[in-house]
Amino acid sequence: MPEAPNPRQLILNLLLAADGGELSARDAVAGCTLFGIRENSVRVALVRLASAGLIEAAGRGSYRLGANGTDLAADVSTWRSAEQRVRAWNGGWVAAHVGNLGRTDRVALRARDRALALLGLRELERGLFVRPDNLVGGVAGVRARLQKLGLQEDAAVFLVGELDAAREARARSLWNGKALTKSYRKTREQLEKWQRRARDLEPDVAARESYLLGNDAIRQLVFDPLLPDPLVDIAERRAFVAAVLAFDRAGRNAWQRLRRSPAAAAALELS
């Protein structure tokens, strides 16, 4: 089973999954209690998230995503439409050159690295990152998403039509397609196995396990490079995506079941 989350991560994920986009402090405390996180730690995490602009007050005792969290949250939430964001690959590459950008601003550097990772770009040569040009919207769409996620506008994002043979081979080897395909199959099997036994679990166990497994699976999908054939087995990825979508529905049902349980009511009364 994956490691238990820290309270900041858990609160943000609960907010992303919250109906109506709001989360009460009581629900945050109750959710974190499932993972052995004390109420005081939850309250501290809420204050720190608010100070960082990642969440903001939405009324008495409730929160929603803040200005610094909405863009990233909006991009991350597109995992459900992953397969709708890919198109056939004609062999071209989207490239981003960041060699001219500074490396002293750690906040900017983290945002840059995260943006490149979320778009599946890998470093071909020093300061030059590439990915197959198989995303809907082409280079213009990649450029817009990178900048929205924090890549400086000074970075050149452009289309590469023809690499020389050596660089072409090196570019194709930046990702381990066999390992990616294996990870799709392994995660899908784990999710399907859990769903087969979910009804036999106690509500708190089902909610906790569904969060841990689902969070890791969604993270795997969020950071998946969405490579084209022949770099990865597309059929396996599609089956993996379908399994994550089905598991997400099952996980939501598990949390709804927990909220209706006597134990959850008691926890809320104590919080």
Helices and strands as residue ranges (DSSP letters): H 7-17, G 19-21, E 23-24, H 25-33, H 39-51, E 55-59, E 62-65, H 67-76, G 77-85, E 93-97, H 106-118, E 122-125, E 128-132, H 138-148, E 156-160, H 165-172, H 177-197, G 198-200, H 203-222, H 234-260, H 262-270
